[in-house]
Amino acid sequence: MNKGYQIRRRIDHQVTEKLESMGYIVLRFWEHEINGNLNECVNKVTAKAGFQGS
C-alpha cells in the first residue's frame, strides 16, 4: 500500500469515529461497488435505515 492510501484510510477512520460519536450511521461504498451493483448498495442502506426491500 502506498503512504497516501494509508493516510486517507486513517482519516476516513477518524471521520467515521467522530460521526458515529455524534449518533450518525456511516456506510462507505467504493465507486466500483456502486457502478457494479447499485441495488446491493441501496439494499444495504435501506436495511441499515430499517426499511424492508420490495
Secondary structure, DSSP 8 states (H G I E B T S, - for coil): --HHHHHHHHHHHHHHHHHHHTT-------HHHHHH-HHHHHHHHHHHHT----
